[in-house]
Amino acid sequence: MSRPDPVFLATASEIVLRAGAIQLSRRESGFRVDKKGTIDLVTEVDLECERMCRAVIAERFPDHDVLAEELSSGPAERAGSAYRWVFDPLDGTTNYAHGLPIFCSSLALEINGRPEAAAVYDPTRAELFTAERGEGAYVNGTRLRVSTADRLIDSLLVTGFPYDVHQQSADLVGMFGAFLAQARAVRRLGSAALDLCYVAAGRFEAFWEQHLKPWDVAAGALIVTEAGGRVTGMDGSAFDPVAAHLVASNGHVHDPMLDVIRGFRAERARQRTE
């Protein structure tokens, strides 16, 4: 398969870098924070970054579709183009609103429904993660490779919680505990895109999360696979960004991760029937 046009990755990188500059600038000047839900926040910065992205794509690729977190009508939004840009203008909004420097912007280009180019930028660490299908994954131009750990007890894992965590706390915390009992340690950073990039970089061995959106994972999943990792649904199914759940790993601990999930769910089902 031929390599995607290099202008696509260049555009993705430019947009996330511009978004990062906006994020840093607005941290100094201040910004308004609104609520989309009880604990689900949106800031002026999310909207400013998304409008910038849409303007760039409209100017350069007017026949391409855009799916983004704040201004899209839904995850299936598509005007009919084979090309769709999937953008998270500010992944880690809650961190950003609280002054915690763990956030990024994330952009992937799908061609006929498959991510082909991706860029994620963390402005506080000046780390630009990029990937093209079949061409590898990089951070600031240095090739990324997943870790070689092959046991959960030697693994550092990461996860995230959805915005309806209050309604699902028993299951979410229960699964967290199941992994905590098997792994070296478990973290929760608050940015799915960075979690995925850190798996690609070998900083984490694996990441799992449910109730995700396509813009949370489209770019990061490609970066993981291009770094030599594996990405599936939490049930082991083929990865689908619309399915809203995934396990991403270095490949070596992937099946043990799925085993923990299956075991936890089986035990929860048994408890509910008693």
C-alpha atoms as one frame of an Amber mdcrd trajectory, in Angstrom:
protein
   0.000   0.000   0.000   1.349   3.418  -0.941   2.323   5.906   1.707  -0.260
   8.639   2.423   0.546  12.042   0.990   3.186  13.556   3.358   1.195  16.787
   3.399  -1.374  15.045   5.588   1.056  14.364   8.432   2.591  17.806   8.011
  -0.875  19.350   8.360  -1.741  17.220  11.389   1.521  18.194  13.062   1.035
  21.868  12.283  -2.478  21.879  13.720  -1.577  20.195  17.014   1.465  22.447
  17.407  -0.734  25.494  16.859  -3.241  24.111  19.357  -0.450  23.655  21.897
   0.624  27.265  21.447  -2.945  28.400  22.078  -3.169  26.222  25.187   0.024
  27.628  26.679  -0.886  31.205  25.812  -4.337  30.965  27.344  -2.956  29.454
  30.543  -1.251  32.811  31.041  -4.096  35.063  29.910  -6.935  33.140  31.552
 -10.011  31.402  30.129 -13.644  30.629  30.885 -14.666  27.145  32.041 -18.187
  25.799  31.472 -19.850  22.483  32.306 -21.188  19.978  29.789 -22.138  17.645
  32.646 -21.697  17.269  36.380 -17.915  16.798  36.087 -17.478  17.169  32.296
 -15.817  20.507  31.551 -15.289  22.549  28.403 -13.158  25.663  28.174 -12.874
  28.541  25.748  -9.560  26.980  24.777 -11.178  23.736  23.597 -13.424  25.758
  21.305 -10.667  28.069  20.068  -8.427  25.126  19.149 -11.239  23.310  17.391
 -12.225  26.349  15.343  -8.604  26.770  14.305  -8.414  23.148  13.163 -11.655
  23.348  11.205 -10.504  26.541   9.502  -7.186  25.005   8.413  -8.836  21.850
   7.052 -11.560  23.841   5.278  -8.932  25.996   3.577  -6.558  23.208   2.525
  -8.897  20.261   2.053 -12.412  21.661   1.547 -13.800  18.276   0.514 -12.607
  16.519   3.706 -14.839  15.799   6.704 -13.981  16.773  10.293 -15.098  15.000
  13.466 -14.093  16.864  16.622 -15.170  16.851  20.240 -16.947  20.130  20.791
 -18.652  21.238  17.585 -19.574  17.949  15.863 -23.093  16.574  15.771 -22.023
  13.067  16.743 -19.403  10.307  16.324 -20.900   9.178  13.009 -20.765  12.658
  11.480 -19.679  12.286   7.881 -20.492  14.333   4.811 -19.478  11.577   2.419
 -15.760  12.122   1.919 -13.306   9.219   2.063 -11.120  11.536   4.169 -12.031
  12.407   7.747  -9.960  14.297  10.304 -10.634  13.238  13.908  -9.584  15.929
  16.380  -9.488  16.330  20.129  -8.674  20.016  20.621  -7.747  19.636  24.285
  -7.433  16.143  25.714  -7.162  16.507  29.464  -9.520  19.459  29.841 -10.070
  18.797  33.554  -6.307  18.764  34.137  -5.961  21.965  32.107  -8.735  23.735
  34.008  -7.081  22.846  37.321  -3.594  23.900  36.235  -2.272  20.337  36.045
   0.250  20.164  33.161  -0.929  16.878  31.638  -2.895  17.681  28.483  -2.462
  17.661  24.724  -4.157  17.963  21.354  -4.687  14.931  19.142  -5.430  14.659
  15.423  -5.765  11.691  13.090  -6.641  11.455   9.417  -8.848   8.521   8.476
  -8.982   7.394   4.857 -11.937   5.142   4.130 -12.447   4.718   7.871  -8.880
   3.723   8.777  -6.406   6.039  10.537  -3.467   6.682   8.222  -1.669   9.660
   9.817  -1.624  10.918  13.389  -0.119  13.641  15.551  -0.361  14.283  19.295
   1.328  17.269  20.918   2.064  17.772  24.597   2.984  21.467  24.869   4.218
  21.409  28.464   6.918  18.860  27.569   7.291  19.990  23.944   6.770  16.399
  22.762   5.292  15.845  19.315   4.225  12.235  18.726   3.587  11.295  15.092
   2.858   8.226  12.977   1.963   7.208   9.453   0.624   3.766   8.664   3.492
   1.530   7.652   6.108   4.205   8.368   6.624   3.880  12.126   5.971   6.184
  15.079   8.165   8.993  16.377   8.507  11.554  19.136  10.310  14.712  18.058
  11.786  12.731  15.177  13.119   9.848  17.293  11.730   6.386  16.532   9.375
   4.960  19.161   9.327   1.343  20.315   7.084  -0.282  22.889   8.652  -1.875
  25.947   9.821  -5.480  26.133   8.297  -6.387  29.528   6.386  -9.644  29.216
   4.771 -10.033  32.650   2.124  -7.909  34.335   4.069  -7.931  37.582   6.845
  -6.096  35.727   4.434  -3.669  34.056   3.348  -0.116  34.710  -0.270   0.241
  33.564  -2.505   3.237  33.018  -6.256   3.749  32.731  -8.913   6.421  32.685
 -12.417   6.902  34.039 -15.447   8.208  32.108 -17.429  11.284  33.077 -20.242
   9.102  34.451 -17.817   7.499  36.896 -20.161   8.270  39.790 -22.745   5.893
  38.322 -20.218   3.120  37.627 -17.732   3.509  40.440 -17.999  -0.061  41.733
 -17.170  -1.659  38.381 -14.491   0.875  37.452 -12.726   0.789  40.795 -13.138
  -2.978  40.947 -11.357  -3.470  37.637  -8.684  -0.969  38.691  -8.142  -3.109
  41.782  -7.973  -6.291  39.742  -5.124  -4.846  37.698  -3.468  -3.345  40.754
  -3.274  -6.863  42.225  -1.448  -8.144  39.117   0.789  -5.270  37.983   3.802
  -3.427  39.337   1.676  -0.270  39.543  -1.311   1.458  37.923  -1.602   5.147
  37.059  -4.433   7.455  35.992  -3.230  10.582  34.148  -6.416  12.046  32.667
  -5.459  12.107  28.974  -6.193   9.030  26.859  -4.143  10.349  23.946  -1.040
  10.748  26.116  -1.675   7.367  27.760  -1.523   5.781  24.316   1.572   7.736
  23.298   3.292   6.684  26.486   2.552   3.024  25.703   4.134   3.620  22.292
   7.155   5.199  23.978   7.613   2.273  26.369   6.766   4.381  29.426   3.715
   2.244  30.108   3.276  -1.395  29.186  -0.475  -1.113  28.653  -3.560   1.108
  28.822  -7.201   0.165  29.138 -10.320   2.295  29.213 -14.000   2.173  28.334
 -16.623   4.775  27.351 -14.195   6.509  25.016 -14.887   8.630  21.936 -13.172
   8.345  18.529 -11.280  11.614  19.060  -9.814  10.217  22.291  -8.087   7.306
  20.587  -7.898   7.593  16.787  -4.437   9.164  16.714  -2.957   7.382  19.715
  -4.015   3.926  18.569  -2.146   4.351  15.282   0.920   5.606  17.152   0.866
   2.493  19.365   0.564   0.044  16.489   3.275   1.808  14.499   5.548   1.561
  17.554   5.115  -2.220  17.525   2.245  -2.465  19.996  -1.184  -4.071  19.851
  -4.614  -2.475  20.176  -7.939  -4.317  20.542 -11.281  -3.903  22.218 -11.472
  -4.839  25.891 -13.126  -8.081  24.784 -10.281  -8.888  22.413 -12.207  -7.818
  19.324 -10.594  -5.885  16.483 -10.022  -2.270  17.444 -12.855   0.043  16.436
 -12.636   3.695  17.561 -16.434   3.879  17.599 -16.726   0.882  19.945 -15.740
   3.111  22.909 -13.376   0.684  24.662  -9.850  -0.575  24.141  -6.742  -2.246
  25.455  -3.452  -0.960  24.044  -0.228  -2.683  25.009   3.317  -3.576  24.077
   1.860  -6.833  22.748   3.674  -9.035  25.250   1.226  -8.402  28.097  -1.864
  -8.026  25.922  -3.375 -11.460  26.460  -2.756 -11.312  30.236  -4.543  -7.931
  30.243  -7.549  -9.476  28.481  -7.474 -12.390  30.945  -7.732  -9.999  33.899
 -10.690  -8.220  32.295 -12.488 -11.482  31.521 -11.860 -12.790  35.026 -13.106
  -9.604  36.675 -16.251  -9.488  34.551 -17.012 -13.146  35.184 -16.679 -12.625
  38.933 -18.913  -9.538  38.855 -21.532 -11.463  36.880 -21.386 -14.285  39.402
 -21.825 -11.857  42.313 -24.873 -10.283  40.697 -26.620 -13.636  40.413 -26.116
 -14.565  44.050
